[in-house]
């Protein structure tokens, strides 16, 4: 060390070393000021005092930089927590965001307003209020700071609201502000895409000048809440449309409800028929569903098959049962406990299916009994098996996608009969053509599913494919490209999987549909994506929350490079983002030359691609670094 940097006894600590020690201990600023005041009274030369003053200023700059870094890290963590809280809050999105904003930015009161079709707004939710005047408050178009922020699509704030004449005041708003004792108010628009949904406000009961970091954090919270509100509104709109459709199709819905209880049994019977099961197995399955005894009887009184003994019926009763059953489509009551239904046309001799049950048959049970008669006729005739194979496969996929719980064993048995491997990996694709004829798309889907060993069905405007495979993204791209070429129109597709559990197909389908909805919300019609393709949005959408997969997709090449070369490119990335994208300030944080940081950033660009600094990619990288650091600290 230069002789100018030392003074006093040989064993005493030099003032410069004391500055470094205070910096390492993260001492408060007044400790540095105390050191300067003490050294002015020492025997240091003017040159030494000047050097000490410079060292102190640099130390305070470093400490301030460290404080800013911690604040940015805390703000990023808060945004991640806020996004998770709003995702979990359901209908209480505004309650979550106002509470979070008040706590993060130390406001006395926060509130959120929603925009109405006529351009006016009304206060939907508040946090920290002391009166009952704010909730429901209407704000006319063009009046108040919030309207100004929404019109300009930019934040607007006032250090002292009532004394500020830069915007038109409204008496009702001023009265609430006065009653609450508010002074400093910050308003930011809640924007989703090109649409402004409302405004988020933060207020204090003292004069306050808001910093750029505070405004930026408030705006990020507002945009997160706007995205959550837009998603909730889309869901509400879909629910309203579904309700309206139910009203318009009340007769059809009534019929569906009447037949719903027989679908499972009918499907099971058709599967057994197509699988070549004998008549006895079919009758025993049907008898269990109908909770009774079944037998087949012809005009001569012969019984080809039965599940038990029925009461003896006279010849006249048997003939009457044959005549009445064949006279109509509906089952008829033969006696108080015996019902009969015809077996269908084409039989060599007229025959009837008899059911004995101690209870009255309702319309649903009678419908099922009629279906059993048709199934028995098919077994006896061994006809129409090939023509029914396609619909049965599609009906099986509808059952997989239904919310009703089903036996895993039964699903596996049906899958094997349809030549589907129940233990194999499968993916679910939800494809929505953006044009073309629905009939052409449905025909294509049937052909595509057959060629790839899968099954398909139709849900609204979308085609649903259940295909063997392990890569949902690749499967979606391939299918969408082929369908787009057939229709001559773009195809938007969501994908999910793989799964080996047939009971979880409905959950996988819901994830694929959420991916499709996300692409639609992002304005990405004509694209395909699985959850892993959507970055941190996919992390929120996926039921599996694959943190490792997200981190790997965002910064995996950098992590691998550091592991192979024993370098610290990850540390350089963190310093770069902490310093606001400034290589010079990052070099100061890392205590290296700026050229060294530039070379490392070039290497990072080679690993992550030239667009790694684009805002969307940079955000994902920062989230991945944050998750990786949290994960590392937890596993130590």
C-alpha positions in Angstrom: 0.0 0.0 0.0 1.3 3.5 -0.8 2.7 5.5 2.1 0.0 8.1 1.6 -2.6 5.5 2.5 -1.3 4.9 6.0 -0.9 7.0 9.1 -0.6 6.7 12.9 0.8 3.7 14.6 1.9 0.7 12.6 -0.6 -1.6 14.3 -3.6 0.8 13.7 -6.2 0.2 11.0 -5.9 2.6 8.1 -9.0 4.8 7.4 -9.3 3.3 3.8 -9.4 -0.2 5.3 -12.0 1.0 7.8 -14.2 2.2 4.8 -14.0 -1.3 3.3 -14.8 -2.9 6.6 -17.9 -0.7 7.0 -18.9 -1.5 3.4 -18.6 -5.2 4.0 -20.7 -4.9 7.2 -23.3 -2.9 5.3 -23.0 -0.2 7.8 -25.6 2.7 7.6 -24.4 5.9 5.9 -24.0 7.9 9.1 -21.1 5.5 10.1 -19.2 6.7 7.1 -19.9 10.3 8.0 -18.7 9.6 11.6 -15.5 8.2 10.1 -14.9 11.3 8.0 -15.5 13.6 11.0 -13.1 11.6 13.2 -10.3 11.5 10.7 -10.5 15.3 10.1 -9.2 15.6 13.7 -6.3 13.1 13.1 -2.8 13.8 11.8 -3.7 12.8 8.2 -2.4 15.0 5.4 -4.8 16.9 3.1 -4.0 14.4 0.3 -4.8 11.5 2.6 -8.0 13.2 3.7 -9.0 13.8 0.1 -8.4 10.1 -0.7 -10.5 9.1 2.2 -13.3 11.3 1.1 -13.2 9.7 -2.4 -13.2 6.2 -0.9 -16.1 7.1 1.3 -18.1 8.5 -1.7 -17.4 5.3 -3.7 -18.4 3.1 -0.8 -21.7 5.0 -0.4 -22.3 4.6 -4.1 -21.7 0.9 -3.9 -24.0 0.6 -0.9 -26.7 2.6 -2.8 -26.3 0.3 -5.7 -26.7 -2.8 -3.5 -29.8 -1.3 -2.0 -31.3 -0.7 -5.5 -30.4 -4.3 -6.4 -32.2 -5.6 -3.4 -35.2 -3.4 -4.1 -35.4 -4.7 -7.7 -35.1 -8.3 -6.6 -37.9 -7.7 -4.0 -40.1 -6.0 -6.6 -39.6 -8.9 -9.0 -40.4 -11.5 -6.3 -43.4 -9.4 -5.4 -44.7 -9.5 -9.0 -44.3 -13.2 -9.1 -46.2 -13.6 -5.8 -48.9 -11.2 -7.0 -49.4 -13.1 -10.3 -49.8 -16.3 -8.3 -52.2 -14.7 -5.8 -54.3 -13.3 -8.6 -54.3 -16.7 -10.4 -55.6 -18.3 -7.2 -58.0 -15.6 -6.2 -60.8 -16.5 -8.6 -63.5 -13.8 -8.6 -61.6 -11.7 -6.1 -58.9 -10.4 -8.5 -59.4 -6.7 -7.6 -59.4 -7.5 -3.9 -56.0 -9.3 -4.3 -54.4 -6.6 -6.4 -55.5 -3.7 -4.2 -54.3 -5.4 -1.1 -51.0 -6.3 -2.7 -50.4 -2.8 -4.0 -51.1 -1.2 -0.6 -48.7 -3.5 1.1 -45.9 -3.3 -1.5 -45.9 0.4 -2.0 -46.8 1.6 1.5 -50.1 3.3 0.5 -52.7 4.3 3.0 -55.5 3.4 0.6 -55.7 1.6 -2.8 -58.7 1.2 -5.0 -59.6 0.0 -8.5 -62.1 1.2 -11.0 -63.6 -0.6 -14.0 -64.4 1.1 -17.3 -68.0 1.0 -18.6 -69.2 0.9 -22.2 -70.0 4.7 -22.2 -66.4 5.5 -21.2 -67.2 6.3 -17.6 -65.8 4.3 -14.7 -66.9 3.2 -11.2 -64.9 2.1 -8.2 -65.2 -1.7 -7.9 -63.0 -2.4 -4.9 -61.0 -0.6 -2.2 -58.5 -1.5 0.5 -57.6 0.7 3.5 -60.7 3.0 3.2 -62.1 4.7 6.3 -65.5 5.7 4.9 -68.2 3.9 2.9 -68.2 6.5 0.1 -65.7 5.1 -2.3 -67.1 1.7 -3.4 -69.5 2.2 -6.3 -68.4 5.8 -6.9 -69.1 6.7 -10.5 -66.5 8.8 -12.4 -67.7 10.5 -15.6 -65.7 10.3 -18.8 -62.9 12.8 -18.8 -63.1 13.6 -15.0 -60.4 12.8 -12.5 -56.8 11.4 -12.8 -57.9 7.9 -13.5 -59.8 8.9 -16.6 -56.8 10.9 -17.7 -54.5 7.9 -17.2 -56.9 5.7 -19.2 -57.2 8.1 -22.0 -53.4 8.6 -22.3 -52.6 4.9 -21.6 -50.0 6.0 -19.2 -49.6 6.6 -15.4 -50.6 9.9 -13.9 -49.9 11.1 -10.4 -50.3 14.1 -8.2 -48.4 14.8 -5.0 -51.4 16.8 -3.6 -54.6 15.9 -5.4 -57.0 18.6 -4.2 -54.4 21.4 -4.9 -53.6 20.1 -8.4 -55.3 21.9 -11.3 -53.7 20.0 -14.2 -56.8 17.9 -14.7 -60.6 18.5 -14.4 -62.0 17.8 -10.9 -65.3 16.2 -10.2 -67.2 17.2 -7.0 -68.1 13.6 -6.1 -64.5 12.4 -6.4 -63.1 15.5 -4.5 -65.6 14.8 -1.7 -64.4 11.2 -1.3 -60.7 12.4 -1.4 -61.5 15.0 1.2 -63.4 12.6 3.4 -60.6 10.1 3.3 -58.0 12.8 3.9 -56.0 11.8 0.8 -53.2 13.9 -0.6 -50.7 12.1 -2.9 -52.5 9.9 -5.5 -51.1 7.7 -8.3 -53.3 6.3 -11.1 -52.2 3.7 -13.6 -54.3 2.2 -16.4 -55.2 -1.5 -16.3 -54.4 -2.4 -19.9 -54.7 -5.8 -21.7 -53.6 -5.8 -25.3 -55.1 -2.7 -26.9 -58.0 -2.6 -24.4 -58.1 -0.5 -21.2 -60.2 -2.2 -18.6 -60.0 0.4 -15.8 -57.5 2.0 -13.5 -55.6 1.1 -10.3 -55.0 3.8 -7.7 -52.7 4.2 -4.8 -53.1 7.1 -2.3 -51.5 8.4 0.8 -52.8 10.8 3.5 -49.6 12.9 3.1 -48.0 14.8 0.3 -45.9 12.3 -1.7 -43.7 12.4 -4.8 -43.7 9.0 -6.5 -40.4 7.6 -7.8 -40.1 5.9 -11.3 -39.5 2.5 -9.6 -42.8 2.9 -7.6 -44.7 3.9 -10.8 -43.2 1.0 -12.7 -44.1 -1.5 -10.0 -47.7 -0.1 -9.8 -48.1 -0.4 -13.6 -46.9 -4.0 -13.6 -49.4 -4.9 -10.9 -52.2 -3.1 -13.0 -51.3 -5.0 -16.1 -51.2 -8.3 -14.3 -54.6 -7.7 -12.9 -55.9 -6.6 -16.3 -54.8 -9.9 -17.8 -56.5 -11.8 -15.0 -59.7 -9.8 -15.4 -59.7 -10.3 -19.1 -59.4 -14.1 -18.6 -62.2 -14.0 -16.1 -64.5 -12.0 -18.4 -63.8 -14.5 -21.3 -64.9 -17.3 -19.0 -68.0 -15.3 -17.9 -68.8 -14.7 -21.6 -68.4 -18.4 -22.4 -70.6 -19.3 -19.4 -73.3 -16.8 -20.5 -73.2 -18.2 -24.1 -73.5 -21.7 -22.7 -76.5 -20.7 -20.5 -78.2 -19.1 -23.5 -77.6 -22.2 -25.6 -79.1 -24.3 -22.8 -82.2 -22.2 -22.8 -82.6 -22.3 -26.6 -82.1 -26.1 -26.6 -84.2 -26.9 -23.5 -86.1 -29.6 -25.3 -82.9 -31.2 -26.6 -81.4 -30.9 -23.1 -84.4 -32.5 -21.6 -84.0 -35.4 -24.0 -80.3 -35.7 -23.2 -81.0 -35.8 -19.5 -83.6 -38.5 -20.0 -81.0 -40.6 -21.9 -77.9 -39.8 -19.9 -78.2 -42.6 -17.4 -78.4 -45.2 -20.1 -75.4 -44.1 -22.1 -72.8 -45.9 -20.0 -74.7 -49.2 -20.1 -75.5 -48.9 -23.7 -71.9 -48.1 -24.6 -70.8 -51.1 -22.6 -73.3 -53.3 -24.4 -72.3 -52.1 -27.8 -68.6 -52.6 -26.9 -69.4 -56.2 -25.9 -71.4 -56.8 -29.1 -68.6 -55.5 -31.3 -66.1 -57.5 -29.4 -67.9 -60.7 -30.1 -69.2 -61.4 -26.6 -71.8 -64.2 -26.4 -75.5 -63.6 -25.6 -75.2 -64.8 -22.0 -72.5 -62.2 -21.2 -74.6 -59.4 -22.8 -77.7 -60.4 -20.9 -75.9 -60.6 -17.5 -74.4 -57.1 -18.0 -77.8 -55.7 -19.0 -79.5 -57.5 -16.1 -77.1 -55.9 -13.6 -77.7 -52.4 -15.1 -81.5 -52.9 -15.0 -81.5 -54.7 -11.6 -83.7 -57.5 -12.7 -83.9 -60.9 -14.5 -83.8 -61.1 -18.3 -84.7 -63.8 -20.8 -85.2 -64.1 -24.5 -88.3 -66.0 -25.6 -89.6 -66.8 -29.1 -93.1 -67.4 -30.5 -92.8 -71.1 -29.7 -92.0 -70.4 -26.1 -88.4 -71.3 -26.4 -85.8 -69.6 -24.2 -82.4 -69.2 -26.1 -80.8 -67.4 -23.1 -81.7 -66.1 -19.7 -80.1 -64.8 -16.5 -82.6 -66.5 -14.2 -86.0 -68.1 -13.9 -89.0 -65.9 -14.7 -92.5 -66.6 -13.5 -94.3 -69.1 -15.8 -96.3 -67.2 -18.4 -99.2 -68.8 -20.2 -99.0 -69.2 -23.9 -101.7 -66.5 -24.4 -99.7 -64.1 -22.3 -96.5 -64.8 -24.3 -98.3 -64.3 -27.6 -99.8 -61.0 -26.3 -96.4 -59.9 -25.2 -95.0 -60.6 -28.7 -97.8 -58.8 -30.5 -97.8 -55.7 -28.2 -94.0 -55.4 -28.2 -93.7 -55.6 -32.0 -96.6 -53.2 -32.4 -94.5 -50.3 -31.2 -91.0 -49.1 -30.4 -91.5 -48.7 -26.6 -91.4 -51.6 -24.1 -94.8 -52.7 -22.8 -95.9 -54.0 -19.4 -96.9 -57.7 -19.6 -97.8 -58.2 -16.0 -97.3 -56.1 -12.9 -93.6 -57.2 -12.7 -92.7 -58.3 -16.2 -91.9 -56.0 -19.2 -91.3 -56.9 -22.8 -89.5 -55.3 -25.7 -89.0 -56.5 -29.3 -85.7 -57.7 -30.6 -85.9 -55.8 -33.9 -86.6 -56.6 -37.5 -84.7 -59.2 -39.5 -85.0 -62.0 -37.0 -85.7 -65.4 -38.5 -88.6 -65.8 -36.1 -90.4 -63.1 -33.9 -88.8 -63.0 -30.5 -89.1 -60.8 -27.4 -86.9 -59.8 -24.5 -88.6 -60.1 -21.1 -87.5 -58.3 -17.9 -88.8 -59.2 -14.5 -88.3 -56.4 -11.9 -90.1 -55.6 -8.7 -90.2 -51.9 -9.3 -92.0 -49.7 -11.8 -89.9 -48.8 -14.9 -89.4 -45.1 -15.5 -88.8 -43.6 -18.9 -85.0 -44.0 -18.5 -85.2 -47.7 -17.6 -87.6 -48.3 -20.4 -85.2 -46.6 -22.8 -82.4 -48.8 -21.6 -84.5 -51.9 -21.9 -85.2 -51.0 -25.5 -81.4 -50.5 -26.1 -80.8 -54.0 -24.5 -83.3 -55.5 -27.0 -81.4 -53.9 -29.9 -78.1 -55.2 -28.5 -79.4 -58.7 -28.1 -80.8 -58.5 -31.7 -77.3 -57.6 -32.9 -75.7 -60.5 -31.1 -78.2 -62.9 -32.5 -77.8 -61.5 -36.0 -74.0 -60.6 -35.8 -74.6 -57.7 -38.1 -73.7 -54.0 -38.4 -70.5 -54.5 -36.4 -68.1 -52.8 -38.8 -70.5 -49.8 -39.4 -70.7 -49.1 -35.6 -67.0 -49.4 -35.0 -66.2 -45.7 -35.8 -68.9 -44.1 -33.7 -68.1 -46.4 -30.8 -64.4 -45.3 -30.9 -65.6 -41.6 -30.9 -68.0 -42.3 -28.1 -65.2 -43.8 -26.1 -63.2 -40.6 -26.4 -66.3 -38.6 -25.3 -66.4 -40.8 -22.2 -62.7 -40.2 -21.5 -63.3 -36.4 -21.8 -66.4 -36.5 -19.6 -66.2 -35.2 -16.0 -67.9 -38.3 -14.6 -65.6 -40.7 -12.7 -65.1 -44.0 -14.5 -63.5 -47.3 -13.5 -59.8 -47.5 -14.6 -60.2 -51.2 -15.2 -63.3 -50.7 -17.4 -61.6 -48.0 -19.4 -58.6 -50.2 -20.0 -60.8 -53.1 -21.1 -62.6 -50.9 -23.6 -59.3 -49.5 -24.8 -58.0 -52.9 -25.6 -61.1 -53.9 -27.5 -60.6 -50.7 -29.6 -56.9 -51.6 -30.2 -55.7 -48.8 -28.0 -52.8 -49.4 -25.7 -54.1 -48.4 -22.2 -50.5 -48.2 -20.7 -49.0 -46.3 -23.6 -48.1 -42.6 -23.8 -50.8 -40.4 -25.4 -51.2 -36.7 -26.1 -54.4 -34.7 -26.5 -54.7 -32.0 -29.3 -57.5 -29.4 -29.5 -57.5 -27.9 -33.0 -59.7 -25.0 -34.1 -59.9 -24.3 -37.8 -60.0 -20.5 -38.5 -62.1 -21.1 -41.6 -63.3 -23.8 -44.0 -66.2 -26.2 -43.8 -66.8 -28.1 -40.5 -67.7 -31.2 -42.4 -64.3 -31.3 -44.2 -62.5 -30.8 -40.9 -64.4 -33.6 -39.3 -63.7 -36.0 -42.1 -60.0 -35.1 -42.1 -59.9 -35.7 -38.3 -61.4 -39.2 -38.7 -58.8 -40.1 -41.3 -55.9 -38.6 -39.4 -56.9 -40.4 -36.2 -57.2 -43.7 -38.0 -53.8 -43.3 -39.7 -52.0 -42.5 -36.4 -53.7 -45.1 -34.3 -55.8 -42.7 -32.3 -59.4 -41.5 -31.8 -61.1 -38.2 -32.3 -64.3 -36.3 -31.5 -65.7 -32.8 -31.9 -66.3 -30.3 -29.2 -68.0 -27.1 -30.4 -65.8 -25.5 -33.1 -62.8 -27.6 -32.1 -61.5 -31.1 -33.1 -60.2 -33.2 -30.3 -57.5 -35.8 -31.1 -56.3 -38.5 -28.7 -53.1 -39.9 -30.3 -50.1 -42.1 -29.3 -47.0 -40.0 -28.7 -44.7 -38.4 -26.2 -44.2 -34.9 -27.7 -47.4 -32.9 -27.6 -45.9 -29.8 -29.3 -44.6 -31.7 -32.3 -47.9 -33.6 -32.6 -49.8 -30.3 -32.6 -47.6 -28.7 -35.2 -47.8 -31.7 -37.5 -51.6 -32.1 -37.3 -52.3 -28.4 -37.6 -50.0 -28.1 -40.7 -51.8 -31.0 -42.5 -55.3 -29.7 -41.6 -54.4 -26.2 -42.7 -53.2 -27.5 -46.1 -56.5 -29.4 -46.5 -58.8 -26.5 -45.6 -56.7 -23.7 -47.0 -57.1 -21.8 -43.7 -55.0 -21.4 -40.6 -55.5 -23.8 -37.7 -54.9 -22.8 -34.0 -54.0 -25.7 -31.7 -53.4 -26.4 -28.0 -51.7 -29.5 -26.9 -51.0 -31.3 -23.6 -49.5 -34.6 -22.4 -48.1 -37.2 -22.6 -50.2 -39.2 -20.1 -50.3 -42.9 -19.4 -53.5 -42.7 -17.2 -56.8 -43.0 -19.1 -58.6 -41.5 -16.0 -56.6 -38.3 -16.4 -57.4 -37.7 -20.1 -60.0 -35.1 -19.1 -57.4 -33.1 -17.1 -55.0 -33.3 -20.1 -57.8 -32.1 -22.4 -58.5 -29.1 -20.1 -54.8 -28.1 -20.1 -54.7 -28.3 -24.0 -57.9 -26.2 -24.1 -56.3 -23.6 -21.8 -53.3 -23.4 -24.1 -55.7 -22.8 -27.0 -57.5 -20.1 -25.1 -54.1 -18.5 -24.2 -53.0 -18.4 -27.9 -56.4 -16.8 -28.7 -55.9 -14.2 -25.9 -52.4 -13.4 -27.1 -53.6 -12.8 -30.7 -51.7 -15.9 -32.0 -54.4 -17.4 -34.2 -52.9 -20.0 -36.6 -50.2 -21.0 -34.1 -49.9 -24.2 -31.9 -48.4 -24.6 -28.4 -48.3 -26.8 -25.4 -47.8 -25.4 -21.9 -44.0 -25.7 -22.1 -44.0 -23.6 -25.2 -45.7 -20.7 -23.4 -42.9 -19.9 -21.0 -44.0 -18.6 -17.6 -47.6 -18.5 -18.9 -47.3 -22.3 -19.5 -45.9 -22.7 -15.9 -49.2 -21.1 -14.6 -51.4 -23.0 -17.0 -50.0 -26.4 -16.4 -51.3 -28.6 -13.6 -47.8 -30.1 -13.2 -46.0 -26.7 -12.6 -42.8 -28.0 -14.2 -40.4 -25.5 -12.7 -37.3 -27.4 -13.9 -38.6 -27.6 -17.4 -39.3 -23.8 -17.4 -35.8 -23.0 -16.1 -34.2 -25.3 -18.6 -36.1 -23.8 -21.5 -35.2 -20.3 -20.5 -31.5 -20.5 -19.3 -30.6 -24.2 -19.8 -27.7 -23.6 -22.2 -26.1 -21.1 -19.8 -26.4 -23.4 -16.9 -24.9 -26.3 -18.9 -22.0 -24.0 -20.1 -21.3 -23.0 -16.5 -21.3 -26.6 -15.4 -18.9 -27.7 -18.1 -16.5 -24.8 -18.0 -16.7 -23.8 -14.3 -17.7 -20.3 -15.4 -20.2 -17.9 -13.9 -22.3 -16.7 -16.8 -25.4 -17.0 -14.6 -23.8 -14.5 -12.2 -23.1 -12.1 -15.1 -26.7 -12.4 -16.2 -28.0 -11.6 -12.8 -25.7 -8.6 -12.5 -26.6 -7.4 -15.9 -30.3 -7.4 -15.1 -29.8 -6.0 -11.7 -27.9 -3.0 -13.2 -30.8 -2.2 -15.5 -29.1 -3.7 -18.6 -25.9 -1.6 -18.2 -22.6 -3.5 -18.9 -20.6 -0.8 -17.1 -22.6 -1.0 -13.9 -22.7 -4.8 -14.1 -18.9 -4.7 -14.4 -18.8 -2.6 -11.2 -21.0 -5.1 -9.4 -18.8 -8.0 -10.5 -15.5 -6.1 -9.9 -14.3 -6.8 -13.4 -13.6 -4.7 -16.5 -16.4 -3.7 -18.8 -14.8 -5.5 -21.7 -15.0 -8.7 -19.7 -18.7 -8.3 -19.2 -19.2 -7.5 -22.9 -17.4 -10.7 -23.9 -19.5 -12.7 -21.4 -22.7 -11.1 -22.8 -21.6 -12.1 -26.3 -21.2 -15.7 -25.2 -24.6 -15.6 -23.6 -26.1 -14.3 -26.9 -24.5 -17.3 -28.7 -26.0 -19.7 -26.1 -29.5 -18.2 -25.9 -29.9 -16.7 -29.3 -29.8 -13.1 -30.6 -33.3 -12.2 -29.2 -32.5 -13.0 -25.6 -32.7 -9.3 -24.6 -36.2 -8.8 -26.1 -38.5 -7.7 -23.3 -40.6 -10.9 -23.3 -37.5 -13.2 -23.4 -35.7 -11.1 -20.9 -38.6 -11.3 -18.4 -38.7 -15.1 -18.7 -34.9 -15.3 -18.2 -35.2 -13.2 -15.1 -38.0 -15.3 -13.7 -36.0 -18.5 -14.5 -32.9 -17.0 -12.7 -35.1 -16.1 -9.7 -36.6 -19.6 -9.6 -33.2 -21.3 -9.9 -31.7 -19.2 -7.1 -34.7 -19.9 -4.8 -34.5 -23.6 -5.7 -30.8 -23.6 -4.9 -31.2 -22.0 -1.5 -34.0 -24.4 -0.6 -32.0 -27.5 -1.4 -28.8 -26.4 0.5 
